[in-house]
Amino acid sequence: MLFGLALLSATAPLATDMYLPGLPIMSESLGTSTVGIQLTLTTFMAGLGVGQLVVGPLSDGWGRRRLLLAGTVVLALSSALCATAPTVEVLIAARLIQGFSGGTGIVLARAVIADRSRGNEAARLFSIMMIIGGVAPIVAPLLGGVLLGPIGWRGIFWVLAGLAVVMVVAVLTVVPETLPPERRHSGGLATLARNFGTVIGNRRFVGYAATFALGFGAMFSYISASPFVVQEVLGMTPGQFSLVFAVNSVGLVAGNIVNTRLIGRFEVRNLLRYGVAQMLTAGILLVLAVLVADTARWLVLPLLFLVVSSLGFVMGNATALAQGQVPKTAGTGSAVMGASQFGLAALVSPLVGLGGEDTALPMALAIAISAALSMTALLTLTRERV
């Protein structure tokens, strides 16, 4: 079951990164501008956020499995529509639907684990799921680059449609209903609004969710800016950048593996605090390296590795602790976490480009500030009341 849930959570990186190598060819094929093609990424991310906000709360009243099944079926159909889109307008609309349905898998995968486990077990399962899902950002761009030549950009979307069919089979065969009728909420929109109020009004949930989202903000600062920093500022080739990106992604997976082995020996909150502290320390040193050492490779690259690998101690643990605060509204809690995660990512992405392509300072500052705010949320909002 866990592998199936991880596959559902890998929707975003797969559907985002696999087709990126084909963007220039798509622009020419569909007779549109670069801006038009980039809108296909923007609408996908928008759909991803909205889908989680809608489906997560609904699942608290309707159950997880049938919504998960419906979402994966729509994901397969929308991927096929992307593959056959005759115009960029149709592709943009199809990507919106693809993002919305893909958000279903992400939000409900978290809710299913929250339904079945608590405490250390939940933290361990979330970390294991992120180990499996963490392979997707490594494999997706490489796979997309390999497939683009033989099957073209439309073929890549057919591959995504095929993966969605595999997800449908996984839901049918290995993912049970984890929210029995007696634990569901009824009452329509009034209940949905009340559930949102309950979740957002839980101080400790907000603290752990903010720690999670701000940690992802640091990660997305790196993802958005690293192609320019590594190639334009550090003077490395595209091939060398791919190697740097892969090594850092391996660091993220390794961090999750170490975290999983330490759960039980140390409290989950202490492991989370360690991860945020590592991220903050590396972020501050990264700012100093950019300002003082003139962006030396031997300093910047190891510090970026430390930033990314620290997320192995942050994402799974923060998710488990946040979801543990709202066990009766796990779908709504998962939706709030997902929306804040991708909403913050959308905000960070343009900010790290404000300084242009010739400086690493905006990226370093965004990482350090995100880490500092993450630590602040963890220390102030999640402590027990005296």
LOSEDREN-357322 format. One record per residue (C-alpha): x, y, z. Coordinates in pm, 1 decimal, decimal comma. Layout:
<atoms>
       px       py       pz
        X        Y        Z
...
</atoms>
This chain:
<atoms>
       px       py       pz
      0,0      0,0      0,0
    280,1    239,6     91,7
    442,2    210,2   -251,4
    107,2    286,0   -415,6
     60,5    595,1   -197,9
    414,9    710,4   -280,5
    339,6    672,5   -651,6
     29,4    887,6   -607,9
    236,6   1151,3   -426,5
    495,7   1148,8   -706,6
    239,7   1292,5   -950,6
    362,0   1651,4   -916,6
    733,7   1600,6   -990,4
    661,1   1350,0  -1267,9
    404,0   1566,1  -1445,3
    615,2   1879,4  -1391,4
    966,9   1762,6  -1473,2
    918,7   1497,1  -1740,1
    795,4   1735,4  -2008,2
   1030,6   2025,9  -1930,8
   1297,2   1918,6  -2186,3
   1031,8   1941,4  -2457,1
    909,7   2297,2  -2388,5
   1093,0   2460,4  -2683,6
    969,1   2190,3  -2922,9
    615,1   2221,5  -2787,7
    618,2   2595,8  -2850,8
    710,9   2538,3  -3214,1
    473,5   2243,8  -3258,1
    168,6   2431,0  -3127,4
    262,9   2762,0  -3290,3
    268,4   2961,4  -2968,0
    504,4   3177,8  -2766,4
    724,9   3078,0  -2475,9
    480,9   3253,4  -2243,2
    195,0   3041,8  -2375,7
    383,2   2720,3  -2311,2
    491,4   2833,7  -1964,6
    123,3   2881,8  -1880,4
     88,1   2504,2  -1902,1
    314,4   2480,1  -1596,8
    139,7   2765,4  -1413,4
   -208,4   2617,0  -1459,9
    -86,0   2273,9  -1352,7
     49,9   2414,5  -1025,9
   -271,6   2612,9   -971,8
   -480,3   2300,6  -1026,3
   -256,5   2108,7   -788,1
   -320,5   2357,3   -507,6
   -695,4   2398,6   -567,5
   -744,8   2023,4   -605,2
   -600,9   1959,4   -262,1
   -813,3   2232,3   -101,3
  -1131,4   2089,4   -251,0
  -1075,5   1714,0   -229,8
   -911,7   1697,3    114,4
  -1208,7   1839,7    308,6
  -1458,1   1646,0     92,6
  -1282,9   1321,3    183,4
  -1351,5   1381,6    553,4
  -1721,0   1340,8    471,2
  -1718,3   1103,8    171,6
  -1427,6    875,4    252,3
  -1087,5    846,8     85,3
  -1101,4    557,5   -161,1
  -1372,7    657,5   -405,7
  -1235,5   1011,0   -436,9
   -888,4    865,9   -485,8
  -1018,9    634,9   -756,0
  -1210,5    914,0   -930,0
   -905,4   1142,5   -916,0
   -671,8    887,9  -1071,8
   -919,7    807,5  -1350,6
   -950,4   1180,0  -1432,5
   -569,8   1206,6  -1415,5
   -537,0    935,6  -1681,1
   -798,8   1098,3  -1906,4
   -654,0   1448,9  -1869,3
   -303,8   1318,0  -1945,8
   -440,9   1161,1  -2265,2
   -603,6   1495,2  -2350,0
   -265,8   1666,8  -2302,8
   -110,0   1415,5  -2541,5
   -368,1   1486,5  -2812,4
   -416,7   1861,8  -2756,3
   -446,8   2034,5  -3097,4
   -381,9   2385,7  -2961,5
   -203,5   2543,8  -2668,5
   -538,5   2660,2  -2527,4
   -659,8   2300,5  -2505,0
   -327,2   2197,0  -2351,1
   -352,0   2471,7  -2087,2
   -703,7   2359,6  -1992,2
   -598,9   1994,0  -1986,3
   -303,4   2075,3  -1761,0
   -536,4   2254,6  -1517,5
   -749,7   1938,8  -1494,4
   -438,6   1723,5  -1471,8
   -312,4   1932,1  -1180,3
   -648,8   1925,7  -1001,0
   -676,0   1546,9  -1028,2
   -308,5   1502,0   -940,6
   -367,6   1699,9   -622,7
   -619,4   1433,4   -523,2
   -344,4   1172,5   -497,7
   -114,4   1396,0   -295,9
   -368,9   1511,5    -39,6
   -535,0   1172,1      9,1
   -208,0    979,5     34,0
   -124,4   1188,9    340,9
   -476,6   1147,9    479,8
   -470,2    768,5    440,1
   -149,4    739,3    641,8
   -288,6    977,4    905,8
   -600,7    756,4    929,7
   -396,3    443,4    994,5
   -108,8    557,3   1216,0
      0,4    801,8   1484,8
    321,3    925,1   1644,5
    647,2    748,1   1562,7
    479,0    505,6   1324,0
    325,3    790,6   1124,9
    659,4    973,8   1108,5
    831,5    654,3    990,7
    568,2    590,5    720,8
    576,1    949,6    595,6
    956,1    935,1    576,7
    951,5    602,3    390,3
    691,5    739,4    148,4
    912,4   1041,0     85,5
   1212,5    814,1     21,8
   1014,9    641,8   -253,4
    862,7    965,6   -379,2
   1199,5   1141,3   -358,9
   1328,8    932,2   -647,3
   1078,3   1100,2   -882,5
   1253,2   1441,8   -901,9
   1578,4   1260,0   -981,1
   1436,5   1031,9  -1247,1
   1173,3   1257,5  -1409,3
   1395,5   1510,4  -1594,3
   1640,4   1239,5  -1698,8
   1358,9   1017,0  -1822,3
   1195,5   1306,7  -2004,4
   1522,3   1389,8  -2180,6
   1570,4   1028,7  -2287,9
   1212,6    984,8  -2413,1
   1180,6   1316,8  -2593,9
   1380,3   1206,3  -2898,2
   1214,1    867,9  -2962,4
    850,9    950,3  -2873,9
    828,2   1332,0  -2871,0
    652,2   1555,8  -2621,5
    313,2   1399,6  -2693,1
    458,4   1058,8  -2616,5
    572,8   1184,1  -2276,3
    214,0   1271,2  -2188,8
    106,6    924,5  -2305,2
    362,7    782,1  -2061,7
    207,3    994,4  -1785,7
   -135,9    863,0  -1886,2
     -1,6    507,8  -1859,1
    138,7    578,9  -1513,5
   -203,2    714,5  -1411,0
   -360,4    385,1  -1524,7
   -109,2    202,6  -1302,6
   -223,4    429,2  -1017,7
   -586,9    333,2  -1084,3
   -491,4    -34,5  -1058,0
   -296,9     36,9   -737,5
   -598,2    208,0   -578,4
   -826,1    -79,8   -679,5
   -595,1   -353,0   -552,9
   -385,1   -230,0   -259,8
   -540,1     87,8   -112,8
   -834,9     15,7    119,7
  -1087,6    262,3    255,3
   -928,6    398,7    572,7
  -1209,5    626,3    693,4
  -1511,3    417,6    800,9
  -1860,5    573,7    781,4
  -1886,0    623,6   1157,1
  -1580,3    853,9   1150,5
  -1699,8   1067,7    860,2
  -1849,9   1415,2    884,3
  -2175,6   1518,2    724,7
  -2346,9   1853,0    690,6
  -2235,7   1996,8    359,7
  -2063,2   2332,7    323,8
  -2125,2   2433,4    685,2
  -1932,5   2129,1    807,4
  -1653,1   2192,1    557,0
  -1618,6   2548,9    684,0
  -1624,3   2431,1   1044,3
  -1354,2   2171,4    970,9
  -1133,6   2438,7    814,6
  -1188,2   2658,5   1118,6
  -1099,8   2371,8   1353,3
   -779,6   2292,3   1165,8
   -660,9   2651,2   1123,6
   -754,2   2729,8   1483,1
   -526,8   2454,6   1614,1
   -211,8   2644,7   1709,9
     19,1   2344,3   1713,4
   -108,4   2221,1   1376,8
    -43,9   2565,2   1227,6
    307,6   2561,8   1375,6
    399,8   2223,5   1231,1
    229,3   2302,2    898,6
    421,0   2631,5    877,2
    746,6   2449,3    957,9
    667,1   2206,6    674,8
    566,8   2473,8    420,8
    859,1   2705,3    498,5
   1099,3   2411,7    475,1
    959,3   2339,8    130,9
    996,4   2711,3     55,9
   1371,0   2678,5    120,2
   1378,1   2371,3   -101,7
   1190,4   2545,3   -383,4
   1421,3   2846,7   -358,3
   1701,3   2606,4   -444,0
   1502,2   2431,2   -719,3
   1401,7   2758,9   -886,2
   1738,4   2932,7   -872,4
   1996,1   2652,3   -888,7
   1995,9   2616,0  -1270,5
   2106,7   2979,3  -1300,8
   2333,9   2981,9   -993,8
   2519,0   2663,0  -1083,1
   2558,5   2743,3  -1453,1
   2569,8   3123,4  -1475,3
   2730,4   3212,5  -1140,9
   2946,9   2907,0  -1071,4
   3029,6   2860,5  -1440,5
   2937,9   2492,9  -1465,6
   2799,0   2313,4  -1771,1
   2440,7   2181,9  -1806,0
   2576,1   1829,4  -1760,9
   2755,5   1928,6  -1442,8
   2437,1   2096,7  -1316,7
   2244,5   1772,1  -1375,1
   2507,2   1589,8  -1168,6
   2486,2   1847,8   -887,1
   2105,5   1825,4   -888,8
   2120,0   1444,3   -878,1
   2371,6   1438,9   -590,7
   2159,4   1679,6   -386,4
   1847,8   1471,4   -457,1
   2033,7   1163,2   -333,0
   2115,4   1365,9    -21,4
   1743,9   1427,0     32,1
   1668,8   1055,2      3,1
   1960,9    970,6    233,6
   1834,3   1220,4    491,4
   1496,3   1048,6    492,0
   1660,8    706,8    532,2
   1870,0    821,2    830,3
   1565,1    991,8    982,2
   1361,0    672,4    946,8
   1627,2    471,3   1131,4
   1648,3    727,2   1413,6
   1272,6    740,1   1480,1
   1212,6    554,0   1803,2
   1559,6    627,7   1934,8
   1485,6   1000,6   1945,1
   1161,0   1194,8   1973,1
   1015,7   1295,4   1637,2
    998,6   1660,7   1743,8
   1369,5   1659,0   1832,1
   1455,4   1510,1   1492,2
   1246,7   1781,4   1328,9
   1422,1   2048,1   1534,0
   1760,0   1908,7   1428,3
   1659,1   1918,6   1060,6
   1542,3   2278,7   1078,7
   1858,2   2376,0   1269,2
   2076,5   2217,2    999,2
   1880,0   2396,1    728,5
   1907,4   2731,3    909,3
   2281,2   2694,7    979,5
   2357,2   2597,9    619,5
   2137,6   2884,4    494,7
   2318,7   3145,7    704,1
   2659,4   3009,3    598,6
   2542,0   3016,6    237,0
   2462,7   3389,1    264,2
   2806,4   3450,2    415,3
   2972,5   3242,0    144,3
   2805,0   3449,7   -125,9
   2889,1   3782,2     39,7
   3240,2   3711,0    167,2
   3387,4   3428,6    -40,9
   3265,7   3553,9   -379,4
   3044,2   3247,3   -436,8
   3326,2   2990,9   -427,3
   3218,7   2650,6   -558,7
   3391,5   2459,7   -278,5
   3172,0   2643,0    -26,6
   2841,2   2686,4   -210,5
   2794,8   2330,1   -338,2
   2845,9   2153,0     -0,1
   2618,5   2406,5    169,9
   2344,7   2346,1    -87,4
   2381,2   1973,1    -21,2
   2335,0   2035,9    352,6
   2025,1   2247,2    286,8
   1861,4   1984,0     67,4
   1956,2   1683,9    283,7
   1817,3   1858,5    593,7
   1471,3   1832,5    438,3
   1491,1   1457,1    501,7
   1448,3   1539,9    870,8
   1186,3   1809,5    815,3
    917,7   1705,7    567,6
    813,1   1363,6    699,6
    840,0   1455,4   1068,2
    654,8   1786,9   1029,6
    380,8   1611,3    831,6
    334,3   1342,0   1094,6
    329,1   1590,3   1383,0
     88,3   1825,3   1203,5
   -152,6   1549,4   1100,2
   -137,8   1408,6   1451,3
   -291,3   1732,6   1580,9
   -607,6   1693,4   1370,1
   -684,6   1318,6   1350,9
  -1059,7   1372,8   1306,4
  -1013,4   1604,7   1008,6
   -705,6   1452,0    845,4
   -824,7   1531,3    492,3
   -875,6   1898,2    570,5
   -541,8   1913,9    750,3
   -367,2   1754,0    455,3
   -535,6   2003,0    221,4
   -417,0   2302,3    424,4
    -62,7   2165,6    428,5
    -61,6   2100,6     54,1
   -209,0   2437,9    -36,8
     36,5   2626,1    185,9
    324,5   2420,5     46,3
    255,7   2492,4   -320,1
    127,6   2844,6   -253,6
    454,7   2936,3    -85,2
    647,6   2769,7   -368,5
    462,1   2985,6   -620,4
    550,3   3296,2   -415,8
    918,0   3208,1   -373,3
    984,1   3122,0   -737,2
    972,6   3477,9   -878,8
   1143,1   3629,5   -572,6
   1466,5   3435,3   -617,9
   1498,0   3580,0   -967,8
   1477,0   3944,5   -863,4
   1852,8   3990,1   -855,8
   1903,3   3860,6  -1208,7
   2099,1   3560,8  -1330,3
   2444,5   3678,5  -1217,5
   2413,9   3652,5   -840,2
   2337,8   3376,3   -590,8
   2239,1   3619,9   -315,6
   1858,1   3611,7   -367,1
   1860,6   3230,8   -350,8
   2079,6   3228,8    -39,9
   1863,6   3491,0    133,3
   1541,2   3309,8     43,4
   1677,9   2984,9    188,4
   1803,9   3151,7    507,4
   1484,2   3353,1    563,3
   1260,7   3050,5    497,5
   1467,1   2842,8    741,3
   1460,4   3118,6   1005,2
   1081,8   3151,3    978,6
   1048,2   2772,6    989,0
   1248,7   2758,5   1312,2
   1045,0   3047,0   1456,9
    716,5   2867,6   1382,4
    848,8   2544,5   1532,6
    974,9   2701,7   1855,2
    686,4   2941,8   1920,1
    368,0   2779,3   1788,2
    424,4   2411,8   1870,9
    537,1   2431,3   2232,2
    301,4   2313,8   2503,1
    105,9   2581,3   2686,1
    227,2   2636,0   3040,1
</atoms>
